Amino acid sequence: MQFKSLLVLASLAVSSFAQTSVAQVENDIENAIAPELSTLVADIDTFPTSGENLVQALTIHTDATNLIIAFAATTNDAATDIVARKAALAALPLEGVLPVIQQDLAGLKSNIDALMAAFIACVPADIVPAAQELQSEFDGVTASAIAAFT
């Protein structure tokens, strides 16, 4: 009987934590990332298929940069927030929670590093330093988060 109670309690704790995290992620996507992505897509869609329009091209460039900045900020916030919840996660009556989170953070870092490398490879030379600064900031935040779960 105690095992069932413990299992129910653990399920509620994980569910409660997951709901908060999911709600926060959905909010970040809806309010930070989605508007930037929508703006970028709309500006790409209105770019002429022939002829040159420097103003529109620069707008697309700015939109892409804003999207990456919003994405990086949201990701950095999420990594910082998960570290702030480490004690609550460690208190869960489940073995191996912290190593799984560390593994997830390492996978996130790897995927974001690949995204940033692709972004840096295609931006104009004058944007590369700012993009590399975003990459460096992200690497610092995720390295700290990964270390916190070691």
N, C-alpha and C positions, 0 to 999 in steps of 0.2 A: 504494500500500500504506500509506503514511503517513497518507493521508486517512482510510482505513478505521479505522486504529488510533486516530486522533484522534476520529473519530465514535463509536467504541465507548467510548473513555475519557469523552467528554462525556456520552454516554448513561448510563453508570454513575454519573457524578458527579451528574447531574440526578436520576436514579432514587434514589440514596442520599439526596440532600437531600430529595427529595419524600417518601420513605418516613418519614424522621424527622419532617418537618412534618406529614404525614398522621397518623402515630401520635400526635403531640402534640395535634393538633386533635381526633382521635377521643377521646383521653383527656379533654381538656377538656370536650367535649360530653357524654361519658358520665358524668363525675364532678362536673361543675360545673353545666352547663346542664340536662341531662336530668332530674336529680332535682328541680330547682326547677320545671321545666315540668310534670313528673308531679304534683307536689304541687298546683300551681295548677289543673291539669285535674281532679284528684280533688276538690278543694274546690269547684270550680265545679259539678261533677256532683252533689255532695251538697247544694248550695244548693237550698232549696225553690223550687218554681215559683210558689207563692203564699204569702202571709204574709211577715212580716218577721223577719229574724234578724240583728241587728246584729253579734253576735259572729262569725258566719260571713262576713258581708260584710267585716268588718275583716280576717278571716283571708285572704280572697281578695285584698284590697288589699295586705296584707303579702306574700303569695305573689308577686304581680305585681311588686312592688318588688324582692324578692329575686331574681327571675328577671332583671330588667333589670340589677341589680348584678352578678350572676354573668356575664351576657353581656358587660357592659362590661369587667369585669376580664379575662375570657378574651381579648377583642378587643385590649385594651391590651397584654396580655402578648404576643400574637402580633405586634403591630406593633413592640414593643420587640425581640423575638427576631429578626425579619427584619432589622432594622438591625444587630444583632450579627453577622449572617451576611453582611453586605454584601461584605466582602473575599472570602469564598469564592465568592459569586455573581459578583463582578466577575472572578474568576480563571477562570471557565468559558470555554472557547474558543468562545464563541458571541457574535455581535454582537447588541447591543440588549437584553440581559437586564435591565440596570438600568432603562432607560426603561419596559420592560413592567411591572416591579415597581412603579415609581412610578405608572404608570397604574392598576394594580390597587389600590394603596393609595388613590389619589384616588377610585376607584369605590367602594371600601369605605367611605371617609369619607362620601361622598355618601349611600350607602344607610343607614349608621348614623345620619347626621344626620336623615334622613327618619323612621327608626324612632323616634328620640328625640323628634322634634317631635310625632309622633303620640302617644307615651307622655305627654309633658308636657301635651299638649292635653286628655288625659282623666283625669289624676290630680287628686285634691283639691288645693285651693290650698295647704294646709300641706305638701304633698309637693313642690310645684313647685321650691322652692329646692334641695332635695337632688337632684332630677332634673336641674336646670340645672347643678349642680356636677358630676355625672357627665358630662353633655354637654361641659362645659368641659374636664374632665380628658381625655376622649377626644379632643377637638379638639386639645389640646396634644400628646398622644402621637402622633396621626396626622400633625399638621403637621410635627413633628420627623422622623417616619419618611419622609414625602414629601420633605422638604428633604434628607434624607440621600441620597436617590436622584436628586437633581437633577443 
